[in-house]
Amino acid sequence: MGDQSELASREQQVRLFESGGMLHVETLPVAGTSIDSLDLDRLNFYLASIIEDPEVPSNQEQWIERLLGLGLMAEDGLGNTVCSIAGLVCFGIRPRRYLPQAGLRVMAFYAADKEYHARLDTVLDGALAHGE
């Protein structure tokens, strides 16, 4: 930093790797989660109806393998398979239990120009149903 040399903090390293395309934060593991933290009914709907995957997993082992491949689960470095940030945010049963800082804010404006006063400004704090 400037004319000083010092070791980068962990947060600085993460930002550096992310900005260089070497790290994708959404694929990072979330400690304390498991496949039980995910809504498999919504995942089943997503695979079968949205991306029209012909091979929907039929048991937990197959689900874990598929979710690892999709980046919705990750290895935590301790030998555990846990949810990734993306998996938990998109398909988590109670994502804010593990990621209280995560959420979805929806805004709508009266015109193409974003004004200070929004027509709609709400935070969605719950699971999205199939029709939403």
C-alpha positions as CSV (number, residue, x, y, z in Angstrom):
1,M,0.0,0.0,0.0
2,G,1.6,3.2,-1.1
3,D,5.3,3.0,-0.4
4,Q,4.9,0.5,2.4
5,S,5.0,-3.3,2.0
6,E,2.9,-5.4,4.3
7,L,1.0,-8.6,4.2
8,A,-2.5,-8.3,2.8
9,S,-5.3,-9.1,5.2
10,R,-7.6,-12.1,4.5
11,E,-10.3,-9.7,3.3
12,Q,-7.9,-7.9,0.9
13,Q,-6.7,-11.2,-0.5
14,V,-10.3,-12.3,-1.2
15,R,-11.1,-9.0,-2.9
16,L,-7.9,-9.3,-5.0
17,F,-8.6,-12.9,-6.1
18,E,-12.3,-12.0,-6.8
19,S,-11.4,-9.0,-8.9
20,G,-8.9,-11.1,-10.9
21,G,-11.5,-13.7,-11.6
22,M,-9.7,-16.3,-9.5
23,L,-12.4,-16.6,-6.9
24,H,-16.1,-16.8,-7.2
25,V,-17.6,-15.9,-3.8
26,E,-21.0,-17.6,-4.6
27,T,-19.3,-21.0,-4.6
28,L,-17.7,-20.6,-1.2
29,P,-18.8,-23.1,1.5
30,V,-21.2,-22.0,4.3
31,A,-20.2,-23.6,7.6
32,G,-22.8,-25.5,9.5
33,T,-25.0,-26.3,6.5
34,S,-25.8,-29.6,4.8
35,I,-28.1,-30.9,2.1
36,D,-30.8,-30.8,4.7
37,S,-30.5,-27.0,4.6
38,L,-31.8,-27.0,1.0
39,D,-35.3,-27.3,-0.3
40,L,-35.1,-30.4,-2.5
41,D,-38.6,-29.9,-3.8
42,R,-37.6,-26.5,-5.3
43,L,-34.4,-28.0,-6.6
44,N,-36.3,-30.9,-8.2
45,F,-38.7,-28.3,-9.8
46,Y,-35.7,-26.3,-11.0
47,L,-33.9,-29.3,-12.6
48,A,-37.0,-30.8,-14.1
49,S,-39.0,-27.8,-15.2
50,I,-36.7,-24.8,-15.6
51,I,-33.5,-26.3,-17.0
52,E,-35.3,-29.5,-18.2
53,D,-32.6,-31.8,-17.0
54,P,-33.6,-35.4,-18.0
55,E,-31.8,-37.0,-15.1
56,V,-33.1,-35.7,-11.8
57,P,-31.3,-37.3,-8.8
58,S,-33.3,-40.0,-7.0
59,N,-31.3,-40.3,-3.7
60,Q,-29.2,-38.2,-1.4
61,E,-25.8,-39.3,-2.8
62,Q,-26.9,-38.4,-6.3
63,W,-28.2,-35.1,-5.1
64,I,-25.0,-34.2,-3.4
65,E,-22.9,-35.2,-6.5
66,R,-25.2,-33.1,-8.8
67,L,-25.2,-30.1,-6.4
68,L,-21.4,-30.2,-6.2
69,G,-21.3,-30.1,-10.0
70,L,-23.7,-27.2,-10.1
71,G,-21.7,-25.2,-7.5
72,L,-24.7,-25.3,-5.1
73,M,-22.7,-27.3,-2.6
74,A,-19.0,-27.3,-1.8
75,E,-16.3,-29.1,0.2
76,D,-15.4,-27.1,3.3
77,G,-11.8,-28.3,3.5
78,L,-12.5,-30.4,6.6
79,G,-14.0,-33.3,4.7
80,N,-17.6,-32.0,4.9
81,T,-20.0,-31.3,2.0
82,V,-21.9,-28.2,2.8
83,C,-24.0,-25.6,0.9
84,S,-22.4,-23.0,-1.2
85,I,-23.5,-19.4,-0.8
86,A,-25.3,-19.7,-4.1
87,G,-27.0,-22.9,-3.1
88,L,-28.2,-21.5,0.2
89,V,-29.4,-18.1,-1.3
90,C,-31.2,-19.7,-4.2
91,F,-32.6,-22.9,-2.6
92,G,-32.1,-22.6,1.1
93,I,-34.9,-23.4,3.5
94,R,-33.8,-20.6,5.9
95,P,-30.8,-18.9,4.3
96,R,-30.7,-16.0,6.6
97,R,-30.0,-18.3,9.5
98,Y,-26.6,-18.9,8.1
99,L,-26.2,-15.7,6.0
100,P,-27.9,-12.9,7.9
101,Q,-26.3,-10.3,5.6
102,A,-27.8,-11.9,2.4
103,G,-31.1,-10.9,0.9
104,L,-32.9,-9.7,-2.1
105,R,-34.0,-6.1,-2.5
106,V,-36.6,-5.3,-5.3
107,M,-37.0,-1.8,-6.5
108,A,-39.2,-0.3,-9.2
109,F,-39.2,3.3,-10.4
110,Y,-41.8,5.4,-12.1
111,A,-39.7,5.9,-15.2
112,A,-36.5,4.7,-16.9
113,D,-34.6,7.3,-14.8
114,K,-34.0,6.1,-11.3
115,E,-35.4,8.7,-9.0
116,Y,-34.9,9.1,-5.3
117,H,-38.5,8.1,-4.6
118,A,-39.0,4.5,-5.8
119,R,-42.5,3.1,-6.7
120,L,-41.6,-0.1,-5.0
121,D,-38.7,-0.8,-2.5
122,T,-39.0,-4.0,-0.6
123,V,-36.7,-6.7,0.8
124,L,-37.8,-10.3,0.2
125,D,-37.1,-12.3,3.3
126,G,-38.3,-15.8,2.7
127,A,-38.5,-18.6,0.3
128,L,-39.7,-17.9,-3.2
129,A,-42.6,-20.1,-4.4
130,H,-42.7,-21.7,-7.8
131,G,-45.0,-19.0,-9.2
132,E,-43.2,-15.9,-7.8
